[in-house]
Amino acid sequence: MDGVDIQWVHIDSDGNPDPTTSVLAAAQMVAGYGIVFKPALTSRHTQGLAIDMSITWQGNLSIRNAVGDLVVITSSPRNGSNSDLWSAGVTYGVIKLATDPPHWSSDGH
């Protein structure tokens, strides 16, 4: 993809493509970025309809839902896996993808 500065093909000392090193580097990127699903050039993220974010809090969380009602979340876990937080998100049209911890989107995908 133009504008993405990633060295996909690594070269050995003789100037030839080195598939082993290239695959190792790609695996290191997957681990380093915590990639859960196969990357795609077209996705809810690239469409501006999804975000990956880590959410944590201590104690009770007091937030307003989309209609302005105060929601106090006292349940655990105190992170993005909390189903009460998911319910508050739905009021804004944001749906949590349970199988991808940081992922929230317009349709859950």
N, C-alpha and C positions, 0 to 999 in steps of 0.2 A: 504494500500500500504506500503510495506516495506520501512523504512527510513523516513516515514512521522509521526512525533511525535504528533499525535492528539488523545486526549482522546475522542473517539466517544461514548462510553457507560459510563455514569456517574452512580455512586453507591450511594445509600442512606445510612443512618446511621446504618442500619442493614446489610449492605454488599450486598444488592440486586440491580439489575439494576433499574435505575430510569428514565423511558422513558420521563417523563415531563421535568426533568432537562436536559436530553440529547438533546431533541428537542429545548429547550430554548438556550442552549449553541451553537447549530448549527445555530440558527437564529441570535445569536449575532455575530458569525463568518461571516455570510452573510452580515450583516450590517457593521461590522468592516472593512471588506475587499472590500466593495462596489461591491459585486458580482452581475452581471446583468443576466448572463446565467448559467444554471446548469453546475457545474464543470464536467470535463471529464478527465479520465486518458490518453486518446489518443486525441490529438487536434493539431491544427496548432502550438500552443505554444510548446507542448512537442516534436513536429517534428522539431522545430527550424524555423518555417515558419511564425510566428506571434509574435507581441509584443504589450503590452499595455503601452501607455505612454501619459502623459498629456503635451500638447504643448501650450504655451502662448507667446505673444510678445507685445511690445508697438511700436507704429509708423508703419513704413513700414518694411516689411520683405524682405530682398534681399538674395536669395539662387540660386544655380546653379542646373539646371535639369541634367538628366543623360547624355545628350550630351554636357554639358558644357555651355549652354546658361544661361545668368543671367535672373532670374525671380524675378520681384519686385511685392510683394503682398501688395496692398493698401486697399483691401476690408476687410469687417468685416464679421463675428466675428474674432477677433485676437486670435484664439485658434484652436484646432484640428478639429473643425467643419467647417472650412473655405474650401469651394469647390475649390478655387484656389490652396490651399495647397494640396488638394487631387490630383489635376491635375499634380502638380509637382511630387508628390509621385508615380503616375502611371508610369512616365518615368523611375523610378527605379524598377518597378515591384512590387510596394507596393500599396495595395488597401485598402481604408478606409471603414470600416463597419459602415454605418451611424447610425445604431440602437444601437451601443455600443461605447460610446464616446472615450474611450482610445484605441480601438482595430484597429490595422493595420495588414494586412497579405498579403501573396502571391496571394490569390485568393478572398479576401473580406469576407472570412468566418472564 
